[in-house]
Amino acid sequence: MKIKPIAIAILACLVATGCSHGLSGVYMPKGGGMGNGLVMSKLEFINGQEVNISMMEQQFRANYKVDGKQVLLIVNGQQEVFNIDDAGCLDGGNLFGKFCKN
């Protein structure tokens, strides 16, 4: 059986994506938290280490890292911890609430 080059490219892409420890895409508020949707209205993961945070009608860029079932948002040297639930949503607890991929 001969494997075509396009199949190899697709397989390589899937393997690279599956092994990635980063997040991607836009996460929107889904409830919970005191300021869910008001304080932080959107998380947009732009690559394996940076996230655009929309907060109080402003947008700024922060770093993040995934550590097991947690995402650590690093803003001005301080970390905010979001737990990754079984549905892949990010739970920021009582303050930020839950964010799910749009």
N, CA, C and O atoms as a Tinker XYZ file with bonds, in Angstrom:
   408  protein
     1  N      0.849000   -1.183000    0.000000    73     2
     2  CA     0.000000    0.000000    0.000000    64     1     3
     3  C      0.889000    1.238000    0.000000    63     2     4     5
     4  O      1.819000    1.345000    0.799000    81     3
     5  N      0.601000    2.150000   -0.881000    73     3     6
     6  CA     1.385000    3.373000   -1.022000    64     5     7
     7  C      0.611000    4.548000   -0.432000    63     6     8     9
     8  O     -0.553000    4.765000   -0.767000    81     7
     9  N      1.270000    5.307000    0.455000    73     7    10
    10  CA     0.623000    6.465000    1.086000    64     9    11
    11  C      0.916000    7.706000    0.252000    63    10    12    13
    12  O      2.065000    7.974000   -0.101000    81    11
    13  N     -0.116000    8.444000   -0.052000    73    11    14
    14  CA     0.031000    9.650000   -0.855000    64    13    15
    15  C      0.570000   10.792000    0.000000    63    14    16    17
    16  O      0.302000   10.843000    1.200000    81    15
    17  N      1.336000   11.719000   -0.610000    73    15    18
    18  CA     1.911000   12.843000    0.140000    64    17    19
    19  C      0.872000   13.689000    0.876000    63    18    20    21
    20  O      1.149000   14.178000    1.971000    81    19
    21  N     -0.308000   13.869000    0.303000    73    19    22
    22  CA    -1.333000   14.682000    0.966000    64    21    23
    23  C     -1.799000   14.001000    2.249000    63    22    24    25
    24  O     -2.065000   14.676000    3.244000    81    23
    25  N     -1.901000   12.679000    2.240000    73    23    26
    26  CA    -2.301000   11.942000    3.449000    64    25    27
    27  C     -1.251000   12.098000    4.535000    63    26    28    29
    28  O     -1.587000   12.240000    5.711000    81    27
    29  N      0.005000   12.074000    4.151000    73    27    30
    30  CA     1.091000   12.270000    5.120000    64    29    31
    31  C      1.017000   13.672000    5.717000    63    30    32    33
    32  O      1.193000   13.840000    6.923000    81    31
    33  N      0.762000   14.664000    4.896000    73    31    34
    34  CA     0.658000   16.047000    5.384000    64    33    35
    35  C     -0.509000   16.212000    6.353000    63    34    36    37
    36  O     -0.374000   16.872000    7.383000    81    35
    37  N     -1.649000   15.615000    6.025000    73    35    38
    38  CA    -2.818000   15.707000    6.904000    64    37    39
    39  C     -2.542000   14.998000    8.220000    63    38    40    41
    40  O     -2.872000   15.522000    9.283000    81    39
    41  N     -1.946000   13.825000    8.166000    73    39    42
    42  CA    -1.622000   13.079000    9.372000    64    41    43
    43  C     -0.644000   13.859000   10.250000    63    42    44    45
    44  O     -0.808000   13.916000   11.469000    81    43
    45  N      0.360000   14.453000    9.636000    73    43    46
    46  CA     1.331000   15.254000   10.392000    64    45    47
    47  C      0.655000   16.435000   11.073000    63    46    48    49
    48  O      0.980000   16.772000   12.211000    81    47
    49  N     -0.282000   17.059000   10.377000    73    47    50
    50  CA    -1.011000   18.189000   10.948000    64    49    51
    51  C     -1.856000   17.738000   12.137000    63    50    52    53
    52  O     -1.880000   18.413000   13.166000    81    51
    53  N     -2.548000   16.607000   12.011000    73    51    54
    54  CA    -3.372000   16.098000   13.102000    64    53    55
    55  C     -2.525000   15.715000   14.306000    63    54    56    57
    56  O     -2.911000   15.977000   15.445000    81    55
    57  N     -1.392000   15.109000   14.066000    73    55    58
    58  CA    -0.505000   14.731000   15.167000    64    57    59
    59  C      0.011000   15.980000   15.858000    63    58    60    61
    60  O      0.043000   16.030000   17.088000    81    59
    61  N      0.413000   16.985000   15.104000    73    59    62
    62  CA     0.924000   18.229000   15.702000    64    61    63
    63  C     -0.159000   18.918000   16.516000    63    62    64    65
    64  O      0.122000   19.445000   17.592000    81    63
    65  N     -1.374000   18.924000   16.028000    73    63    66
    66  CA    -2.470000   19.544000   16.756000    64    65    67
    67  C     -2.804000   18.762000   18.010000    63    66    68    69
    68  O     -3.052000   19.350000   19.063000    81    67
    69  N     -2.813000   17.461000   17.910000    73    67    70
    70  CA    -3.124000   16.623000   19.056000    64    69    71
    71  C     -2.089000   16.726000   20.152000    63    70    72    73
    72  O     -2.422000   16.568000   21.327000    81    71
    73  N     -0.851000   16.985000   19.803000    73    71    74
    74  CA     0.214000   17.082000   20.795000    64    73    75
    75  C      0.369000   18.494000   21.334000    63    74    76    77
    76  O      1.142000   18.720000   22.265000    81    75
    77  N     -0.337000   19.421000   20.775000    73    75    78
    78  CA    -0.218000   20.810000   21.209000    64    77    79
    79  C     -0.749000   20.985000   22.628000    63    78    80    81
    80  O     -1.755000   20.387000   23.009000    81    79
    81  N     -0.060000   21.807000   23.391000    73    79    82
    82  CA    -0.507000   22.082000   24.756000    64    81    83
    83  C     -1.146000   23.449000   24.843000    63    82    84    85
    84  O     -1.362000   23.962000   25.941000    81    83
    85  N     -1.451000   24.045000   23.712000    73    83    86
    86  CA    -2.053000   25.362000   23.718000    64    85    87
    87  C     -3.543000   25.293000   23.447000    63    86    88    89
    88  O     -4.084000   24.245000   23.093000    81    87
    89  N     -4.182000   26.413000   23.619000    73    87    90
    90  CA    -5.597000   26.552000   23.318000    64    89    91
    91  C     -5.719000   27.395000   22.066000    63    90    92    93
    92  O     -4.780000   28.094000   21.686000    81    91
    93  N     -6.878000   27.330000   21.423000    73    91    94
    94  CA    -7.095000   28.160000   20.248000    64    93    95
    95  C     -8.548000   28.585000   20.188000    63    94    96    97
    96  O     -9.434000   27.932000   20.740000    81    95
    97  N     -8.768000   29.685000   19.511000    73    95    98
    98  CA   -10.128000   30.140000   19.295000    64    97    99
    99  C    -10.643000   31.077000   20.371000    63    98   100   101
   100  O     -9.912000   31.525000   21.255000    81    99
   101  N    -11.936000   31.353000   20.256000    73    99   102
   102  CA   -12.603000   32.322000   21.121000    64   101   103
   103  C    -13.434000   31.590000   22.173000    63   102   104   105
   104  O    -14.193000   30.674000   21.855000    81   103
   105  N    -13.280000   32.004000   23.416000    73   103   106
   106  CA   -14.057000   31.484000   24.536000    64   105   107
   107  C    -14.941000   32.609000   25.064000    63   106   108   109
   108  O    -14.467000   33.706000   25.360000    81   107
   109  N    -16.235000   32.314000   25.176000    73   107   110
   110  CA   -17.213000   33.317000   25.601000    64   109   111
   111  C    -17.810000   32.930000   26.948000    63   110   112   113
   112  O    -17.809000   31.755000   27.313000    81   111
   113  N    -18.328000   33.924000   27.697000    73   111   114
   114  CA   -18.941000   33.649000   29.007000    64   113   115
   115  C    -20.140000   32.715000   28.888000    63   114   116   117
   116  O    -20.956000   32.841000   27.975000    81   115
   117  N    -20.232000   31.771000   29.831000    73   115   118
   118  CA   -21.356000   30.833000   29.842000    64   117   119
   119  C    -22.026000   30.753000   31.206000    63   118   120   121
   120  O    -22.750000   29.796000   31.483000    81   119
   121  N    -21.799000   31.729000   32.049000    73   119   122
   122  CA   -22.499000   31.745000   33.330000    64   121   123
   123  C    -21.588000   31.586000   34.523000    63   122   124   125
   124  O    -20.419000   31.221000   34.400000    81   123
   125  N    -22.153000   31.871000   35.679000    73   123   126
   126  CA   -21.411000   31.760000   36.924000    64   125   127
   127  C    -20.534000   32.977000   37.141000    63   126   128   129
   128  O    -20.356000   33.788000   36.232000    81   127
   129  N    -19.997000   33.106000   38.316000    73   127   130
   130  CA   -19.100000   34.219000   38.612000    64   129   131
   131  C    -19.839000   35.527000   38.807000    63   130   132   133
   132  O    -20.901000   35.755000   38.229000    81   131
   133  N    -19.259000   36.374000   39.628000    73   131   134
   134  CA   -19.888000   37.673000   39.906000    64   133   135
   135  C    -19.881000   38.586000   38.684000    63   134   136   137
   136  O    -20.846000   39.310000   38.440000    81   135
   137  N    -18.807000   38.552000   37.928000    73   135   138
   138  CA   -18.700000   39.488000   36.812000    64   137   139
   139  C    -18.685000   38.818000   35.463000    63   138   140   141
   140  O    -18.199000   39.402000   34.494000    81   139
   141  N    -19.206000   37.597000   35.368000    73   139   142
   142  CA   -19.161000   36.858000   34.111000    64   141   143
   143  C    -19.857000   37.630000   33.005000    63   142   144   145
   144  O    -21.054000   37.910000   33.076000    81   143
   145  N    -19.097000   37.962000   32.001000    73   143   146
   146  CA   -19.615000   38.718000   30.873000    64   145   147
   147  C    -19.524000   40.219000   31.073000    63   146   148   149
   148  O    -19.565000   40.970000   30.098000    81   147
   149  N    -19.400000   40.670000   32.303000    73   147   150
   150  CA   -19.285000   42.103000   32.572000    64   149   151
   151  C    -17.824000   42.496000   32.738000    63   150   152   153
   152  O    -17.338000   43.414000   32.078000    81   151
   153  N    -17.128000   41.790000   33.628000    73   151   154
   154  CA   -15.718000   42.095000   33.858000    64   153   155
   155  C    -14.888000   41.613000   32.682000    63   154   156   157
   156  O    -14.150000   42.393000   32.079000    81   155
   157  N    -15.001000   40.333000   32.350000    73   155   158
   158  CA   -14.250000   39.742000   31.253000    64   157   159
   159  C    -15.260000   39.215000   30.254000    63   158   160   161
   160  O    -16.045000   38.325000   30.581000    81   159
   161  N    -15.255000   39.753000   29.033000    73   159   162
   162  CA   -16.293000   39.397000   28.071000    64   161   163
   163  C    -15.839000   38.437000   26.982000    63   162   164   165
   164  O    -16.677000   37.903000   26.256000    81   163
   165  N    -14.513000   38.198000   26.844000    73   163   166
   166  CA   -14.054000   37.275000   25.801000    64   165   167
   167  C    -12.594000   36.934000   26.033000    63   166   168   169
   168  O    -11.800000   37.788000   26.427000    81   167
   169  N    -12.245000   35.671000   25.783000    73   167   170
   170  CA   -10.861000   35.210000   25.771000    64   169   171
   171  C    -10.582000   34.677000   24.377000    63   170   172   173
   172  O    -11.257000   33.752000   23.926000    81   171
   173  N     -9.607000   35.239000   23.694000    73   171   174
   174  CA    -9.266000   34.774000   22.345000    64   173   175
   175  C     -7.819000   34.294000   22.345000    63   174   176   177
   176  O     -6.886000   35.095000   22.404000    81   175
   177  N     -7.647000   32.977000   22.278000    73   175   178
   178  CA    -6.324000   32.376000   22.291000    64   177   179
   179  C     -5.754000   32.440000   20.885000    63   178   180   181
   180  O     -6.276000   31.810000   19.966000    81   179
   181  N     -4.675000   33.208000   20.719000    73   179   182
   182  CA    -4.154000   33.470000   19.385000    64   181   183
   183  C     -2.973000   32.593000   18.999000    63   182   184   185
   184  O     -2.684000   32.436000   17.812000    81   183
   185  N     -2.291000   32.023000   19.976000    73   183   186
   186  CA    -1.239000   31.055000   19.701000    64   185   187
   187  C     -0.987000   30.254000   20.975000    63   186   188   189
   188  O     -1.772000   30.340000   21.919000    81   187
   189  N      0.079000   29.486000   21.017000    73   187   190
   190  CA     0.342000   28.598000   22.133000    64   189   191
   191  C      0.759000   29.258000   23.422000    63   190   192   193
   192  O      0.981000   28.578000   24.423000    81   191
   193  N      0.873000   30.595000   23.417000    73   191   194
   194  CA     1.273000   31.262000   24.652000    64   193   195
   195  C      0.650000   32.625000   24.877000    63   194   196   197
   196  O      0.870000   33.229000   25.926000    81   195
   197  N     -0.122000   33.129000   23.925000    73   195   198
   198  CA    -0.720000   34.460000   24.075000    64   197   199
   199  C     -2.240000   34.407000   23.924000    63   198   200   201
   200  O     -2.789000   33.634000   23.139000    81   199
   201  N     -2.894000   35.264000   24.710000    73   199   202
   202  CA    -4.347000   35.351000   24.683000    64   201   203
   203  C     -4.746000   36.826000   24.689000    63   202   204   205
   204  O     -4.181000   37.625000   25.436000    81   203
   205  N     -5.712000   37.177000   23.859000    73   203   206
   206  CA    -6.303000   38.516000   23.914000    64   205   207
   207  C     -7.484000   38.447000   24.871000    63   206   208   209
   208  O     -8.365000   37.597000   24.735000    81   207
   209  N     -7.488000   39.352000   25.841000    73   207   210
   210  CA    -8.556000   39.389000   26.833000    64   209   211
   211  C     -9.376000   40.655000   26.617000    63   210   212   213
   212  O     -8.838000   41.762000   26.642000    81   211
   213  N    -10.679000   40.490000   26.406000    73   211   214
   214  CA   -11.582000   41.634000   26.315000    64   213   215
   215  C    -12.182000   41.827000   27.698000    63   214   216   217
   216  O    -12.819000   40.935000   28.257000    81   215
   217  N    -11.955000   43.028000   28.231000    73   215   218
   218  CA   -12.375000   43.301000   29.600000    64   217   219
   219  C    -12.818000   44.751000   29.706000    63   218   220   221
   220  O    -12.063000   45.668000   29.381000    81   219
   221  N    -14.055000   44.949000   30.164000    73   219   222
   222  CA   -14.595000   46.289000   30.375000    64   221   223
   223  C    -14.379000   47.197000   29.161000    63   222   224   225
   224  O    -13.891000   48.322000   29.274000    81   223
   225  N    -14.767000   46.657000   27.982000    73   223   226
   226  CA   -14.704000   47.362000   26.707000    64   225   227
   227  C    -13.293000   47.722000   26.271000    63   226   228   229
   228  O    -13.117000   48.601000   25.428000    81   227
   229  N    -12.287000   47.060000   26.828000    73   227   230
   230  CA   -10.902000   47.216000   26.393000    64   229   231
   231  C    -10.344000   45.843000   26.086000    63   230   232   233
   232  O    -10.842000   44.825000   26.569000    81   231
   233  N     -9.296000   45.835000   25.271000    73   231   234
   234  CA    -8.663000   44.574000   24.935000    64   233   235
   235  C     -7.176000   44.676000   25.227000    63   234   236   237
   236  O     -6.537000   45.678000   24.907000    81   235
   237  N     -6.627000   43.626000   25.841000    73   235   238
   238  CA    -5.185000   43.596000   26.058000    64   237   239
   239  C     -4.696000   42.169000   25.903000    63   238   240   241
   240  O     -5.470000   41.215000   25.977000    81   239
   241  N     -3.405000   42.045000   25.689000    73   239   242
   242  CA    -2.788000   40.751000   25.455000    64   241   243
   243  C     -2.062000   40.288000   26.705000    63   242   244   245
   244  O     -1.386000   41.069000   27.375000    81   243
   245  N     -2.211000   39.012000   27.008000    73   243   246
   246  CA    -1.542000   38.420000   28.161000    64   245   247
   247  C     -0.922000   37.098000   27.717000    63   246   248   249
   248  O     -1.211000   36.600000   26.629000    81   247
   249  N     -0.088000   36.549000   28.549000    73   247   250
   250  CA     0.485000   35.229000   28.309000    64   249   251
   251  C     -0.339000   34.198000   29.064000    63   250   252   253
   252  O     -1.040000   34.521000   30.024000    81   251
   253  N     -0.243000   32.979000   28.624000    73   251   254
   254  CA    -0.901000   31.884000   29.336000    64   253   255
   255  C     -0.080000   30.621000   29.162000    63   254   256   257
   256  O      0.751000   30.511000   28.261000    81   255
   257  N     -0.334000   29.674000   30.046000    73   255   258
   258  CA     0.220000   28.338000   29.865000    64   257   259
   259  C     -0.767000   27.331000   30.413000    63   258   260   261
   260  O     -1.506000   27.603000   31.359000    81   259
   261  N     -0.764000   26.165000   29.797000    73   259   262
   262  CA    -1.624000   25.072000   30.231000    64   261   263
   263  C     -0.789000   24.169000   31.117000    63   262   264   265
   264  O      0.310000   23.755000   30.748000    81   263
   265  N     -1.327000   23.869000   32.292000    73   263   266
   266  CA    -0.650000   23.010000   33.249000    64   265   267
   267  C     -1.639000   21.933000   33.684000    63   266   268   269
   268  O     -2.421000   22.139000   34.612000    81   267
   269  N     -1.601000   20.801000   33.018000    73   267   270
   270  CA    -2.563000   19.735000   33.305000    64   269   271
   271  C     -3.970000   20.165000   32.966000    63   270   272   273
   272  O     -4.265000   20.471000   31.810000    81   271
   273  N     -4.848000   20.194000   33.961000    73   271   274
   274  CA    -6.249000   20.590000   33.759000    64   273   275
   275  C     -6.489000   22.029000   34.182000    63   274   276   277
   276  O     -7.606000   22.399000   34.545000    81   275
   277  N     -5.427000   22.848000   34.132000    73   275   278
   278  CA    -5.559000   24.260000   34.483000    64   277   279
   279  C     -4.910000   25.132000   33.409000    63   278   280   281
   280  O     -3.935000   24.746000   32.763000    81   279
   281  N     -5.485000   26.314000   33.248000    73   279   282
   282  CA    -4.909000   27.341000   32.393000    64   281   283
   283  C     -4.497000   28.480000   33.310000    63   282   284   285
   284  O     -5.303000   28.980000   34.095000    81   283
   285  N     -3.254000   28.881000   33.207000    73   283   286
   286  CA    -2.751000   29.989000   34.009000    64   285   287
   287  C     -2.639000   31.215000   33.115000    63   286   288   289
   288  O     -1.802000   31.248000   32.213000    81   287
   289  N     -3.476000   32.229000   33.356000    73   287   290
   290  CA    -3.383000   33.505000   32.643000    64   289   291
   291  C     -2.401000   34.373000   33.421000    63   290   292   293
   292  O     -2.565000   34.592000   34.622000    81   291
   293  N     -1.387000   34.860000   32.730000    73   291   294
   294  CA    -0.341000   35.636000   33.383000    64   293   295
   295  C     -0.484000   37.090000   32.945000    63   294   296   297
   296  O     -0.175000   37.450000   31.809000    81   295
   297  N     -0.961000   37.917000   33.876000    73   295   298
   298  CA    -1.244000   39.322000   33.596000    64   297   299
   299  C     -0.417000   40.172000   34.548000    63   298   300   301
   300  O     -0.583000   40.095000   35.766000    81   299
   301  N      0.470000   40.979000   33.990000    73   299   302
   302  CA     1.330000   41.846000   34.796000    64   301   303
   303  C      2.034000   41.093000   35.925000    63   302   304   305
   304  O      2.115000   41.581000   37.053000    81   303
   305  N      2.539000   39.908000   35.612000    73   303   306
   306  CA     3.267000   39.122000   36.596000    64   305   307
   307  C      2.403000   38.336000   37.564000    63   306   308   309
   308  O      2.930000   37.552000   38.353000    81   307
   309  N      1.096000   38.520000   37.527000    73   307   310
   310  CA     0.193000   37.780000   38.410000    64   309   311
   311  C     -0.549000   36.724000   37.609000    63   310   312   313
   312  O     -0.845000   36.910000   36.429000    81   311
   313  N     -0.841000   35.617000   38.268000    73   311   314
   314  CA    -1.523000   34.515000   37.599000    64   313   315
   315  C     -2.972000   34.391000   38.060000    63   314   316   317
   316  O     -3.278000   34.498000   39.248000    81   315
   317  N     -3.838000   34.169000   37.106000    73   315   318
   318  CA    -5.231000   33.816000   37.382000    64   317   319
   319  C     -5.405000   32.390000   36.898000    63   318   320   321
   320  O     -5.028000   32.071000   35.771000    81   319
   321  N     -5.964000   31.536000   37.720000    73   319   322
   322  CA    -6.107000   30.116000   37.402000    64   321   323
   323  C     -7.532000   29.827000   36.946000    63   322   324   325
   324  O     -8.498000   30.183000   37.622000    81   323
   325  N     -7.650000   29.180000   35.799000    73   323   326
   326  CA    -8.914000   28.687000   35.273000    64   325   327
   327  C     -8.802000   27.172000   35.165000    63   326   328   329
   328  O     -7.842000   26.658000   34.591000    81   327
   329  N     -9.774000   26.458000   35.712000    73   327   330
   330  CA    -9.789000   24.993000   35.607000    64   329   331
   331  C    -10.474000   24.589000   34.313000    63   330   332   333
   332  O    -11.483000   25.178000   33.925000    81   331
   333  N     -9.924000   23.582000   33.649000    73   331   334
   334  CA   -10.521000   23.054000   32.426000    64   333   335
   335  C    -11.472000   21.931000   32.830000    63   334   336   337
   336  O    -11.048000   20.927000   33.403000    81   335
   337  N    -12.764000   22.104000   32.529000    73   335   338
   338  CA   -13.733000   21.071000   32.916000    64   337   339
   339  C    -13.812000   19.980000   31.844000    63   338   340   341
   340  O    -13.130000   20.055000   30.822000    81   339
   341  N    -14.637000   18.982000   32.083000    73   339   342
   342  CA   -14.745000   17.841000   31.167000    64   341   343
   343  C    -15.267000   18.219000   29.790000    63   342   344   345
   344  O    -15.020000   17.499000   28.822000    81   343
   345  N    -15.985000   19.337000   29.681000    73   343   346
   346  CA   -16.508000   19.807000   28.392000    64   345   347
   347  C    -15.504000   20.691000   27.658000    63   346   348   349
   348  O    -15.773000   21.139000   26.543000    81   347
   349  N    -14.342000   20.947000   28.277000    73   347   350
   350  CA   -13.332000   21.810000   27.652000    64   349   351
   351  C    -13.530000   23.277000   27.956000    63   350   352   353
   352  O    -12.826000   24.120000   27.399000    81   351
   353  N    -14.476000   23.606000   28.831000    73   351   354
   354  CA   -14.708000   24.994000   29.226000    64   353   355
   355  C    -13.694000   25.400000   30.285000    63   354   356   357
   356  O    -13.138000   24.553000   30.984000    81   355
   357  N    -13.460000   26.692000   30.396000    73   355   358
   358  CA   -12.519000   27.246000   31.359000    64   357   359
   359  C    -13.307000   27.859000   32.507000    63   358   360   361
   360  O    -14.096000   28.781000   32.295000    81   359
   361  N    -13.104000   27.361000   33.706000    73   359   362
   362  CA   -13.854000   27.809000   34.866000    64   361   363
   363  C    -12.970000   28.686000   35.742000    63   362   364   365
   364  O    -12.004000   28.221000   36.347000    81   363
   365  N    -13.325000   29.976000   35.794000    73   363   366
   366  CA   -12.582000   30.951000   36.581000    64   365   367
   367  C    -13.131000   31.145000   37.976000    63   366   368   369
   368  O    -12.764000   32.107000   38.652000    81   367
   369  N    -13.995000   30.263000   38.421000    73   367   370
   370  CA   -14.504000   30.319000   39.785000    64   369   371
   371  C    -15.525000   31.415000   40.014000    63   370   372   373
   372  O    -16.162000   31.895000   39.077000    81   371
   373  N    -15.673000   31.804000   41.272000    73   371   374
   374  CA   -16.699000   32.776000   41.669000    64   373   375
   375  C    -16.487000   34.163000   41.093000    63   374   376   377
   376  O    -17.450000   34.912000   40.928000    81   375
   377  N    -15.260000   34.519000   40.786000    73   375   378
   378  CA   -15.017000   35.862000   40.262000    64   377   379
   379  C    -15.301000   35.961000   38.769000    63   378   380   381
   380  O    -16.064000   36.828000   38.343000    81   379
   381  N    -14.696000   35.084000   37.968000    73   379   382
   382  CA   -14.796000   35.213000   36.510000    64   381   383
   383  C    -15.867000   34.331000   35.877000    63   382   384   385
   384  O    -16.351000   34.650000   34.791000    81   383
   385  N    -16.248000   33.241000   36.519000    73   383   386
   386  CA   -17.228000   32.353000   35.939000    64   385   387
   387  C    -16.637000   31.428000   34.883000    63   386   388   389
   388  O    -15.424000   31.224000   34.825000    81   387
   389  N    -17.502000   30.877000   34.059000    73   387   390
   390  CA   -17.099000   29.874000   33.077000    64   389   391
   391  C    -17.083000   30.461000   31.666000    63   390   392   393
   392  O    -17.949000   31.255000   31.298000    81   391
   393  N    -16.076000   30.051000   30.880000    73   391   394
   394  CA   -15.938000   30.448000   29.491000    64   393   395
   395  C    -15.839000   29.191000   28.641000    63   394   396   397
   396  O    -15.049000   28.297000   28.944000    81   395
   397  N    -16.633000   29.117000   27.581000    73   395   398
   398  CA   -16.613000   27.955000   26.696000    64   397   399
   399  C    -16.294000   28.398000   25.274000    63   398   400   401
   400  O    -16.586000   29.521000   24.864000    81   399
   401  N    -15.687000   27.474000   24.539000    73   399   402
   402  CA   -15.300000   27.777000   23.152000    64   401   403
   403  C    -16.533000   28.082000   22.323000    63   402   404   405
   404  O    -17.532000   27.365000   22.369000    81   403
   405  N    -16.439000   29.151000   21.575000    73   403   406
   406  CA   -17.546000   29.626000   20.747000    64   405   407
   407  C    -17.672000   28.822000   19.486000    63   406   408
   408  O    -18.555000   29.088000   18.671000    81   407
